[in-house]
Amino acid sequence: MALAIFDLDNTLIANDSDYLWGEFLVDKGYVDADHFREQNAKFYEDYKSGNLDIFAYQRFALKPLSQQSMETLHEWHKQFMQEYIEPIILPKAQAMVDHHKNNGDRVMIITATNTFITRPIGERYGITELLGTEGEIKDGRYTGEVAGTPTFQHGKVTRLNSWLAENDETLEGSYFYSDSHNDLPLLELVSHPVIVNGDDKLLEIAKQRDWPLMDMRQ
């Protein structure tokens, strides 16, 4: 039995859930449209270029959560899943998840996106083991701050190492599926790195290292 790790955005789904959540908030009129969309787009470009300030971004992303009750947020997320996520679910990604499960592998998602957005998406694929950026919660509400280490770049390795120690697991024979050069620290750590619809920077590195390439969108 091996550990099969999946990135989420642009790997298991055909877009970025964090960015789409921002679009959802704008489209529904839950945030100031012009300011939020401008900031959301800027942070997304920073992410793609590898220059994202993860704490600044997460405070931006978590702020709308801090302004609503959990009940309201969960109702919003149901709409979000139906209207924005279901259309970008990838059958080929589901088949790969099921393949690992059938082989007896332990399947998990590691994503930089916060767990409020991503946990229901993981469950949609039948994945309950998830490491994502955690929003701080006090008195039953989000505070708008980050709790612990964000699962971004080297933070994914830090959080995974803690999980491995807590669960008496190893990375022997492990897989990691990802699209992003931001995930190089973890791709270099696993036994079997697999590039899924990789960005240009990651594809160049993958070709140099002869890492396998996969297209989940065909």
Secondary structure, 3 states (H helix, E strand, C coil): CCEEEECCCCCCECCCHHHHHHHHHHHCCCCCHHHHHHHHHHHHHHHHHCCCCHHHHHHHHHHHHHCCCHHHHHHHHHHHHHHHHHHHECHHHHHHHHHHHHCCCEEEEEEEEEHHHHHHHHHHCCCCCEEEEEEEEECCEEEEEEECCCCCCHHHHHHHHHHHHHHCCCCCCCEEEECCHHHHHHHCCCCEEEEECCCHHHHHHHHHHCCCEECCCC
